[in-house]
Amino acid sequence: MTVPAQYTAEEKRKRVFAIISASSGNLVEWFDFYVYSFASIYFASQFFPSGNATAEFLKSAAVFAVGFLMRPIGGWMFGRIADRVGRKKSMVISVLMMCAGSLAIAVLPTYASIGVAAPLLLLVIRMFQGLSVGGEYGTTATYMSEVALRGQRGFFSSFQYVTLIGGQLLAVLTVVILEQFLNEAELKAWGWRVPFVVGAVAALVSLMLRRTLHETSKAEDLNNKEAGTLSSIFKHHRAAFLTVLGYTAGGSLIFYTFTTYMQKYLVNTAGIPTKTASAVMTCALFVYMCMQPLFGMLADRIGRRHSMMLFGGLGTLATYPILEILRGNHNVYVAFALIAVALAIVSLYTSISGLVKAEMFPPEVRALGVGLSYAIANAIFGGSAEFVGLSFKNLGHENWFFIYVTVMMVIAFLVSMRLPKTPSYLHTDH
């Protein structure tokens, strides 16, 4: 384990404040992106009317997946900005874009008002938001890994997912609160718009905090002729890029399976009432959020490679049984316990995922390398989780989805074995 450096009290304070400021924007970005998934239970019929709940959810999930397809472009665009202009500017632009997208959805007319133009506009807005969030992950992961205290990088970097999950948690919690004050008809009519307004307003607060961030990029790295270039990555860091792709594919898939898709799975497959499912997921996400620093500290003790191998191995063994038991279970306490176990396994990955990726690239291409590799794997496997799961259910072979997730976890385990025992980069601070 790396020996901790001696920091002054002032230096520690500045770095912790930087983590908080960067994390706040991360929270808002992911709240805005995820609130779509949780609120879609109520607005799916407003944009994709068909009279069949599964079909409506399927079309809504398809739009959610399309937002992910924009992530590679966002990962490339914002990664290039972060590596050539600076991390700070990249993070400010991305949060502004997400704010605009949420506000647009909040005032978007439904199918009843403008016909087919409604789902088309919704698609365009989600593509815009996908572009924004595609750049958010790589830049934030890079920034937080660079300001984290040596010897405690796993712990401090885990706050990227504390706020990422926190965004999900606040999104579902907002829906749960609305469910207590509005009936189903009101939620479908206009209540689903409220979370998008909240997200747009919160983004303005995040913008102010991000403007205070200290830039971590060095002038020589920004001025490097290979800074932020794809040619440099594929010429000098191809193995690192492919490794990140490999374990992010499984990591993203299982993450979205037990977070955003799980709410619909509990309702549409297990037969648990919508409000009850929302409450279960609220509690599960809160526990999951609290797990991140603990698993980050664990990684600081046992090493990132060992944490990643445990993630792949346990995920392989546990995914199918957990999903199968949940399918025939109607007890909410059992459902919560099983989901919590699954999320504990996922925490072995999520608590350090940004850091593990950042350690594999040098500073001049770090944001691009992290952002693009993550975005490609996340778009293909994470963003499609709901769509694939619902599609298999529609075909009458839902257990095929269980097998699919398990196979991807096997791949994550095998790729994790390729991780270096000692990180190549981030030995010094920036």
N, C-alpha and C positions, 0 to 999 in steps of 0.2 A: 504494500500500500504506500502511496506517496506520502512523504513526510510533510506535515503542514508547514506553510511558511509563516513567518512572524509578521503579522499585520498590525499597524497602529490602530487605535480605537477609531480614529477618524476615517481611515481607509476601510475598515470593516463597516462602519456606518454608511459610507457612500456606496459600497458594493451591495449591501442589503437593500438600500433605498432603490438602487438601480434594478435589482431583481423585482422589487414590488412594482415599480413603475412599468417595467416591461410586461410583467404578469398581468397588470390591470388591463392593458390593451388586449392581451391574449384572451382574457376572460370575456371581454365585450365582443371580440370578434367571433368567438365560438358560441356565445349566447345567441348572437344574431343568426349564425349559420344553423345551429341545432334547433332553434325554436320552430323552424319550419317543420321539422320531423314530428315534434310533439304536438304542435297545433294542427297538423294535417289531418288528424282524426276528425276535426270539426270542419275544416275548410275544403277537404278533398271533394266532397259532393257539390261544393259551390263552383269549382273549376272543372271537375270531371264527372258531371252527372251521368249515372248509368243505372242506379237502382240496386247495384250489386256491391256490397261493402268491399269484398276482396278485390274486385276490378278497380274500384275507386282508389283503394290503398295502393294497388299496383301501379296505376298511372301516376299517382303522387310520388311514389318511390322512384319511378323512372325519372321524374324531374329532379328529385334529390340526387340521383345518380349522375345526371347530366352536369349538375353543378360540380361534381367531383372531376368530371372529364376536363374541366377548365383548369384544374389544379396544376397539371404539368406546365401549362403556359404561364400560369402565375408563378410557379416555382422557378421557372427560367427567368422570367421578366424581373421579379423582385430579387431573386438571387443575384442577378447581374447588377441591379441597382445597389444592393447591399455591398457587393464586393468591389464595385467601381466608384461608388459615390459615398456609401456609408450605411451602417446598420440603422442608424437613427432615422434618416430620411425614408428608408424603405418601410419601416414600421409605421411612421406617421401617415404615409400615403395609403397603406393597406387598410388602416382603421377608418380613414375617411371614405374609402370606397365601400366598405361594409356598411357604414352608417347610411350612405345614400341608398344602397340596395334595400335595407330594412325599411326605410321611410317610404320607398316606392311600393313595396309589398303592402304596407299598412293602408295605403290609399288606392290600391289597385281594384278596379271594378270586377265583378264576378261574371261568370258565363251568362247569367240571367240578364245582365245589363248590356254586354258588348259581344256576346256569343263566343266564337272560337278565338277571337283576339285575346280573351282573358287568359286561357292557358298558354297561349303563345308568348304573351308579355311576361307571364310568370316564369316561363322557361328562360327568357332573355335575362331577366333580373337575377335568376339563380345562377346563370352562367357568369354574370358580372360578379356576384358574390363569391362564386367558386374561384374566379381569378384572384380576388382579394385574399381569400383564406389560403389559397395555394402558395402565396408568398409569405403569409404570416408564420407558418410553422418553421420553415427553414431559417428565416431571419431571426426569429425569437429564440430558437434553439441555439443558433450560433452566438447571439448576443449573451444569453444567459450562461452558456458554457464558458464564455470569455471573461465574464465578471465574477463567476463563482469562486469562492475561496478554495485554494489548493488543499487537498486532503478531505474536503467536504463537498466536492463537485457533484457527487451523486445526490446528496441531500438537497443542495441548493437548486440543482437543475431539475429536481423532481417537481419544483413549483410550476414548471411549465404545464405539467399535466394536472397539478392541483387546480390551476386556473382554467385549463381546458375542460376538465371534468366539472369544475365549478360553473363554467358557462352552461354545460348541459344540465347541471343540477338546478341552476336558477331558471333555465328555460322550462323544465318540467314543473318546478315549483310554482312558477308564474301561472302555468296552466292549471295546476291544482288549486291555487288560490282563486282563480277565476271560476273554477267549477263550484266553489263554495258559495259564490254570490250570484252566479248566473245559471239559468236552466239550459238544457241542451239546445233548445230552439234559439235562445239568445246567443249562445256561443257560436252556433252555426251562422247566425245572421250577421253579427258584428263583433262578438267578443273575441274571436280569434285574432283580430287586428291589434288588440291592445299590446300583446308582447312585442310586436314589431316596432311599435311606437316607443316602448320602454327601451328597446335595444338601440334605437337611433339616438335617443337622448343620452344614454349612458356612454355612447361612443364619443360624444363631445367632451365628457369628463376625462376619458382615457386620452384623448388628443392632447389635452392640457398637460397631463402627466408625462406623456411621451416626449413632449417638446423640451422637458427638463433633462432628458437622458444625456449621459456622457458618451461620446463616440468611442468605441473600442478599436476601430480600425486604425492601423498605422498608415502614415502617408506613403511609405515605401511599398506597402501592400496594395493600396488603392492605385498607385501609379505603375504597378507592375504590368507589363504589356500583356501578360496572360491572365490578369485579374478578371474574374467573372466570365471566362470563355469556355465554351464547350470543348473546344479543341484541346485545351490543357487537361481537362478531366479525362477525356477518352484517350489521350496520349500517355498521360502520366499516372492517372488514378482510376483506370478502368476496373481493376479488381475490387477496389474499395466501393466504387459505384455499384457494381453488381452484387456485392455482399450486402450492402444496405437495401438494395431492391429485394433481395431474397428474404431477409427477416422482416422487412416492413410489410411484405405481402401477407404473411401469416399474422403478424401483429395487428395490422389494420383490420383484417377480416374478423378476427376473434373479438377485437375491441368493439367494432360496430355491431357484431352479433349480440353481445351481451349488454349493450347500452341502447342505442337508438332503435334497433330492430326488436329488442326484447319486449318493449312495451306492446307492440303490435302482436308479437308472438303470444304473450300472455292473454291478450284479448281475443285474437283470431284463431288461436290453436288450443290453448288451455281452457278457454271459455270463462276467464276471469273478467268481471265487470270493468268497464273502462276506467271509472274513477278509482277503483281498487288497484288496478294495474298501475295507474299513475302514482298512487301513494307508495306502492311497493318499490317502484323504480326510483322515486324520490329518496327513500330511505337507503336503497342499495347504492345509489350514486353518491350519497353523503358519506357512507362508509368507505366507498371506493376512493373518494377524494382524500379522506383522512389517511388512507393506507400509503399514499405516494411518498411522503417524507420518510416513513418507516422503511419502505423497501429501498428508497434511495440510500439511507444509512446502511442498510444491509449490503448493498452493492459496494459501498465504500469499504466495507470490512472483508467481503468475500471476493470482490472483483467483479467487474462488469461482465466478463466472459462467462463466469459461473452463473450469474443471475440469468443471463440470456439462455444458457443451456437448460437451466431449471425450467424456465418459461416454456421452451419448446417441448421438453420432455413431459412435463406435467400437463401441458395443453393437449398433447397427443393422447394421453391416457384418459383425461377427464371430460373432454368436450362431448363426445357421443353419449356417454351415460347421463351427463347432466341435462342435455337437451331432450333426451328420450324420457327421462323421469319427469321433467317439466311438462312435456306434452300431455301426459295423463294425470297430472296433478291439479287439484282444485284448492288445496290448502295454501293460503297466502303466506303463512309462516315458513312452510317447507320451500315455497317458491323463493322467498327472500333469502333463506339460508343457502340454497343451491346457487343462486345468482351471486351471492357474496363470495362463495368459494371460487366460482369461476373468475370473478373480478380480482380476487387475491392472486390467482395465477397470472392473470393479465398484467397485474401491477409489477411483476418481476421485469416485464418489458417496458411498460409505459413510464415508470418512475425514472428510467435512465435512457429512454430511447433517443431523445434529442442529443444527450451527451455522447452516447456511443457513436452516433452518426458524426457528430462534430469532431470527435477525436480521430476520425479517419481521413480528414482533409486538411491541407494547409490553409492559412488564413486568406490567401488571395483568391481561393475558389471555394472556401468553406460554405458560405451561404448558398451558393449555387449548387454545390455538390450535395449538401444536405437537403435543400429545398426541392430540387428536381427529382432526385432518386426517391425521396419520400412521396412526392406528389404523384409520380407515375404509378408506384405500387399501391398507393392509397386510392387513387382514382379507379384503378382496375379492380382491386379486390375489396377495399373498404367501402367505397361509394356504391358498389353493386350488391352489397350484402343483403339489404332489404329486398331488392328486386329479385335476386337469385332465390332467396328463401321463399318469397311469396310465389315465385314462378313454379318452383318445385311443389309447393302446396297446391297450387292451381292444377298441376298435372297429376296430383294424387300420390306423389312420391316425396313427401316432406323429409323423410329420413336420408334422402340423397344429399340434402343440404348438410346434414350432420357429418356425413362421410367427407364431403367437400372441405369443410372446415378442418376436420381431423387431418386430412392429407396435407393441407397447407401448413399445419402445425408441425408435421413431420419435416417438411422442407425448412421451416424456421429453425428447428433443432439442428439439422444438418449444416445449415449455413452458419449458425452461431458457433459451431465447432471451428469455423475458419477464422473467427475473431482473434486478433493478436492478444497474447497474454499481457503485454505491456503496450499501451496506446502509443502510436507513432507521433502524435501531435498533442498540443495543449499541455506540454510539460512546463511552459512558462506562461506568465500572464501577459495580457495585451493592454 
